[in-house]
């Protein structure tokens, strides 16, 4: 990431740095984690934060109804996992020279392990690879991290991109999750040059949405964030599109939003906007639950 060169931008970043002291990132063997690792490294440098890299995967359970897979096959799988974790560590150490870092390597389900290790971080960096490309034995679903970790999750888009954070769109909805997201995003909002608080609503809710965004803008200004509010009349199925249009107009590469979901029959069920931001992010997304 190209760091902002002008003095005001550096001052904004310095002012917000104290709130972001630890960053957690899952490092995989191969190219799957390149985008998220690059983003995590850049943020650690920008905010002078400790970067905690976690190499974690698990031997995939194989169905063997006829008893054809012997012990040698299990040994080979174990060796593959161990070698992959070693290469992940080597990649992490090579890319983080000069940073304050911590490394953990373990064999477990990635999402569960990362959620536990989030106790040592203020932010998790996830995503950066096409959704569904890896199974739960090797990859950590951003959805799982959002719902399980209790930490904000910065999701990198599948298309490689450098995070700048000069422009930010806050997707406002008057809920607990949105309020949590705004609080979690303050380090990014303070470092940004322009922040738009956007609420999408029905036509009969326009006055209320304008009042809501005005309140959020006033709250942010008390924290030293220059922001403006905007209410957009939109059908529910177009909210994600409208947020991305607003971000494009602002040249914003970050959308901040609350993550709305719940568990049903062992699977996470998400609302339409959260689902779109998780599964088809067009830019960086910061989600809090």
CORNORJO-V514083 format. One record per residue. PHI is phi in radians with two decimals (* if undefined). PSI is psi as a letter, one per 30 degrees, with the letter a starting at -180 (NA if undefined). OMEGA is omega in radians with two decimals (none if undefined). Layout:
phi->PHI psi->PSI omega->OMEGA
phi->PHI psi->PSI omega->OMEGA
This chain:
phi->* psi->k omega->3.06
phi->-1.43 psi->j omega->-3.12
phi->-1.24 psi->k omega->3.12
phi->-1.15 psi->k omega->-3.01
phi->-1.63 psi->f omega->-3.01
phi->-1.29 psi->l omega->-3.08
phi->-1.07 psi->e omega->3.11
phi->-1.03 psi->e omega->3.14
phi->-1.15 psi->e omega->3.10
phi->-1.10 psi->e omega->3.12
phi->-1.16 psi->e omega->3.12
phi->-1.10 psi->e omega->3.13
phi->-1.11 psi->e omega->-3.14
phi->-1.08 psi->e omega->-3.11
phi->-1.15 psi->f omega->-3.09
phi->-1.71 psi->f omega->-3.00
phi->-1.11 psi->e omega->-3.03
phi->-1.11 psi->f omega->-3.10
phi->-1.54 psi->f omega->-3.10
phi->-2.27 psi->j omega->-3.02
phi->-1.90 psi->f omega->-3.14
phi->-2.44 psi->k omega->-3.13
phi->-2.18 psi->k omega->-3.11
phi->-1.99 psi->k omega->3.12
phi->-2.50 psi->k omega->3.07
phi->-1.51 psi->k omega->-3.13
phi->-1.93 psi->k omega->3.13
phi->-1.87 psi->l omega->3.00
phi->-1.24 psi->k omega->-3.14
phi->1.75 psi->a omega->-2.99
phi->-1.51 psi->f omega->-3.02
phi->-1.08 psi->e omega->-3.06
phi->-1.81 psi->g omega->-3.06
phi->-1.02 psi->e omega->-3.07
phi->-1.12 psi->e omega->-3.11
phi->-1.25 psi->e omega->3.11
phi->-1.17 psi->e omega->3.08
phi->-1.02 psi->e omega->-3.14
phi->-1.12 psi->e omega->-3.13
phi->-1.11 psi->e omega->3.11
phi->-1.08 psi->e omega->3.13
phi->-1.05 psi->e omega->-3.13
phi->-1.18 psi->e omega->3.11
phi->-1.07 psi->e omega->3.10
phi->-1.22 psi->e omega->-3.08
phi->-1.12 psi->e omega->-3.05
phi->-1.72 psi->g omega->-3.12
phi->0.94 psi->h omega->-3.08
phi->-1.84 psi->l omega->3.01
phi->-1.32 psi->k omega->3.14
phi->-1.83 psi->j omega->-3.14
phi->-1.80 psi->j omega->3.09
phi->-1.64 psi->k omega->3.13
phi->-2.16 psi->j omega->2.98
phi->-1.73 psi->j omega->-3.06
phi->-2.61 psi->k omega->2.97
phi->-2.75 psi->l omega->-3.02
phi->-2.47 psi->k omega->3.06
phi->-1.09 psi->k omega->-3.13
phi->-1.30 psi->k omega->3.10
phi->-1.23 psi->k omega->-3.11
phi->-1.92 psi->k omega->3.07
phi->-1.29 psi->k omega->-3.10
phi->-2.39 psi->i omega->-3.04
phi->-1.14 psi->f omega->-3.08
phi->-1.85 psi->g omega->3.10
phi->1.14 psi->h omega->-3.08
phi->-1.55 psi->f omega->-3.13
phi->-1.65 psi->j omega->-3.09
phi->-1.59 psi->a omega->-3.12
phi->-1.10 psi->e omega->-3.13
phi->-1.09 psi->e omega->3.12
phi->-1.12 psi->e omega->3.11
phi->-1.12 psi->e omega->3.11
phi->-1.07 psi->e omega->3.13
phi->-1.13 psi->e omega->3.10
phi->-1.10 psi->e omega->3.12
phi->-1.08 psi->e omega->3.12
phi->-1.10 psi->e omega->3.12
phi->-1.07 psi->e omega->3.13
phi->-1.13 psi->e omega->-3.12
phi->-1.09 psi->e omega->3.13
phi->-1.15 psi->e omega->3.12
phi->-1.12 psi->e omega->3.11
phi->-1.17 psi->e omega->3.09
phi->-1.14 psi->e omega->3.12
phi->-1.18 psi->e omega->3.09
phi->-1.09 psi->e omega->3.11
phi->-1.11 psi->e omega->3.14
phi->-1.07 psi->e omega->3.10
phi->-1.10 psi->e omega->-3.13
phi->-1.05 psi->e omega->-3.08
phi->-1.18 psi->e omega->3.13
phi->-1.22 psi->e omega->-3.06
phi->-1.58 psi->f omega->-3.01
phi->-2.04 psi->g omega->-3.14
phi->-0.98 psi->k omega->3.11
phi->1.54 psi->f omega->3.13
phi->-1.71 psi->l omega->2.98
phi->-1.44 psi->j omega->-3.00
phi->-2.27 psi->l omega->3.02
phi->-2.51 psi->k omega->-3.11
phi->-2.14 psi->k omega->3.04
phi->-2.26 psi->k omega->3.11
phi->-2.23 psi->k omega->-3.12
phi->-2.76 psi->l omega->3.10
phi->-1.87 psi->j omega->-3.10
phi->-2.95 psi->l omega->3.01
phi->-1.25 psi->k omega->-3.01
phi->-0.97 psi->e omega->-3.06
phi->-1.08 psi->e omega->-3.13
phi->-1.14 psi->e omega->-3.13
phi->-1.11 psi->e omega->-3.13
phi->-1.16 psi->e omega->3.10
phi->-1.07 psi->e omega->3.09
phi->-1.15 psi->e omega->-3.09
phi->-1.30 psi->f omega->3.07
phi->-1.13 psi->f omega->3.08
phi->-1.06 psi->f omega->-3.10
phi->-1.78 psi->g omega->-3.04
phi->-2.37 psi->l omega->3.02
phi->-1.68 psi->f omega->-3.03
phi->-2.63 psi->k omega->2.99
phi->-1.93 psi->k omega->3.04
phi->-1.80 psi->k omega->-3.05
phi->-2.35 psi->a omega->3.08
phi->1.28 psi->a omega->3.12
phi->1.52 psi->f omega->3.08
phi->-2.28 psi->l omega->3.13
phi->-0.94 psi->k omega->-3.13
phi->-1.07 psi->k omega->3.08
phi->1.53 psi->f omega->-3.11
phi->-1.25 psi->e omega->3.14
phi->-2.08 psi->k omega->3.11
phi->-1.45 psi->l omega->-3.08
phi->-1.17 psi->f omega->3.12
phi->-1.32 psi->f omega->-3.11
phi->-2.08 psi->e omega->-3.00
phi->-1.93 psi->l omega->3.08
phi->-1.85 psi->j omega->3.12
phi->-1.15 psi->k omega->3.06
phi->-0.97 psi->e omega->3.12
phi->-1.07 psi->e omega->3.11
phi->-1.08 psi->e omega->-3.12
phi->-1.14 psi->e omega->3.12
phi->-1.06 psi->e omega->-3.02
phi->-1.44 psi->f omega->-3.00
phi->-1.78 psi->f omega->-2.88
phi->-1.48 psi->f omega->-3.02
phi->1.27 psi->g omega->3.13
phi->-2.24 psi->l omega->3.03
phi->-1.15 psi->k omega->-3.13
phi->-2.10 psi->k omega->3.07
phi->-1.62 psi->j omega->-3.06
phi->-1.77 psi->j omega->3.08
phi->-1.40 psi->k omega->3.12
phi->-1.23 psi->l omega->3.14
phi->-1.12 psi->e omega->3.08
phi->-1.37 psi->k omega->-3.09
phi->-0.93 psi->k omega->-3.13
phi->-2.67 psi->k omega->3.05
phi->-1.56 psi->k omega->3.12
phi->-1.47 psi->k omega->3.10
phi->-2.00 psi->e omega->3.08
phi->1.29 psi->g omega->3.12
phi->-1.24 psi->e omega->3.10
phi->-2.11 psi->k omega->-3.10
phi->-2.36 psi->k omega->3.00
phi->-1.88 psi->k omega->3.05
phi->-1.70 psi->j omega->3.11
phi->-1.44 psi->j omega->-3.01
phi->-1.63 psi->k omega->2.96
phi->-2.56 psi->k omega->-2.97
phi->-1.35 psi->i omega->-3.09
phi->-2.38 psi->l omega->3.08
phi->-1.00 psi->e omega->-3.08
phi->-1.11 psi->e omega->3.11
phi->-1.17 psi->e omega->3.12
phi->-1.11 psi->e omega->3.09
phi->-1.11 psi->e omega->-3.12
phi->-1.10 psi->e omega->3.13
phi->-1.10 psi->e omega->3.11
phi->-1.11 psi->e omega->-3.13
phi->-1.15 psi->f omega->-3.05
phi->-1.50 psi->f omega->-3.04
phi->-0.91 psi->e omega->3.11
phi->-1.02 psi->e omega->3.12
phi->-1.30 psi->e omega->-3.13
phi->-1.15 psi->e omega->3.12
phi->-1.18 psi->f omega->-3.13
phi->-1.50 psi->f omega->-3.07
phi->-1.38 psi->l omega->3.06
phi->-1.54 psi->e omega->-3.11
phi->-2.54 psi->k omega->-3.12
phi->-2.26 psi->k omega->3.07
phi->-2.05 psi->k omega->3.05
phi->-1.70 psi->j omega->-2.99
phi->-2.07 psi->k omega->3.01
phi->-2.07 psi->k omega->3.05
phi->-1.66 psi->k omega->-3.00
phi->-2.65 psi->l omega->2.99
phi->-1.37 psi->l omega->-3.07
phi->-1.05 psi->e omega->-3.10
phi->-1.38 psi->f omega->3.14
phi->-1.87 psi->g omega->-2.98
phi->-1.10 psi->e omega->-3.13
phi->-1.10 psi->e omega->3.12
phi->-1.13 psi->e omega->3.13
phi->-1.12 psi->e omega->3.10
phi->-1.11 psi->e omega->3.11
phi->-1.14 psi->e omega->3.13
phi->-1.06 psi->e omega->-3.09
phi->-1.17 psi->e omega->3.09
phi->-1.10 psi->e omega->3.11
phi->-1.12 psi->e omega->3.14
phi->-1.14 psi->e omega->3.11
phi->-1.06 psi->e omega->3.12
phi->-1.09 psi->e omega->3.10
phi->-1.07 psi->e omega->-3.13
phi->-1.15 psi->e omega->3.14
phi->-1.13 psi->e omega->3.07
phi->-1.17 psi->f omega->3.07
phi->-1.67 psi->g omega->3.11
phi->1.45 psi->g omega->-3.14
phi->-1.80 psi->k omega->3.05
phi->-1.42 psi->j omega->-3.07
phi->-2.45 psi->l omega->3.01
phi->-2.38 psi->l omega->-3.09
phi->-1.87 psi->l omega->3.12
phi->-2.66 psi->k omega->3.05
phi->-1.91 psi->k omega->-3.08
phi->-2.16 psi->k omega->3.04
phi->-1.32 psi->k omega->-3.04
phi->-2.67 psi->k omega->2.97
phi->-1.22 psi->k omega->-3.10
phi->-0.93 psi->e omega->-3.08
phi->-1.29 psi->f omega->3.14
phi->-1.86 psi->g omega->-3.05
phi->-1.06 psi->e omega->-3.14
phi->-1.05 psi->e omega->3.12
phi->-1.09 psi->e omega->-3.13
phi->-1.12 psi->e omega->3.11
phi->-1.12 psi->e omega->3.13
phi->-1.22 psi->e omega->3.05
phi->-1.11 psi->e omega->3.11
phi->-1.09 psi->e omega->3.12
phi->-1.15 psi->e omega->3.12
phi->-1.10 psi->e omega->3.14
phi->-1.11 psi->f omega->-3.11
phi->-1.61 psi->f omega->-2.98
phi->0.97 psi->h omega->-3.12
phi->-1.58 psi->k omega->3.08
phi->-1.88 psi->g omega->3.14
phi->-2.41 psi->k omega->2.97
phi->-1.99 psi->k omega->3.10
phi->-1.85 psi->k omega->-3.09
phi->-2.67 psi->l omega->2.98
phi->-1.41 psi->k omega->3.11
phi->-1.68 psi->j omega->-3.06
phi->-1.85 psi->j omega->-3.14
phi->-2.88 psi->l omega->3.06
phi->-2.71 psi->l omega->-3.11
phi->-1.65 psi->k omega->3.07
phi->-2.51 psi->j omega->3.14
phi->0.95 psi->h omega->3.05
phi->1.42 psi->g omega->3.12
phi->-2.16 psi->l omega->3.10
phi->-1.45 psi->k omega->3.08
phi->-2.00 psi->k omega->-3.05
phi->-2.06 psi->l omega->2.99
phi->-1.21 psi->l omega->-3.03
phi->-1.04 psi->e omega->-3.10
phi->-1.17 psi->e omega->3.12
phi->-1.05 psi->e omega->3.14
phi->-1.05 psi->e omega->-3.14
phi->-1.12 psi->e omega->-3.11
phi->-1.18 psi->e omega->3.12
phi->-1.32 psi->e omega->-2.94
phi->-1.76 psi->f omega->3.11
phi->-2.47 psi->h omega->-3.12
phi->-1.22 psi->k omega->3.11
phi->-1.57 psi->f omega->3.12
phi->-2.68 psi->a omega->3.12
phi->-1.17 psi->k omega->-3.12
phi->-2.30 psi->k omega->3.02
phi->-1.85 psi->j omega->-3.11
phi->-1.99 psi->k omega->3.04
phi->-2.26 psi->k omega->3.13
phi->-2.17 psi->NA omega->none
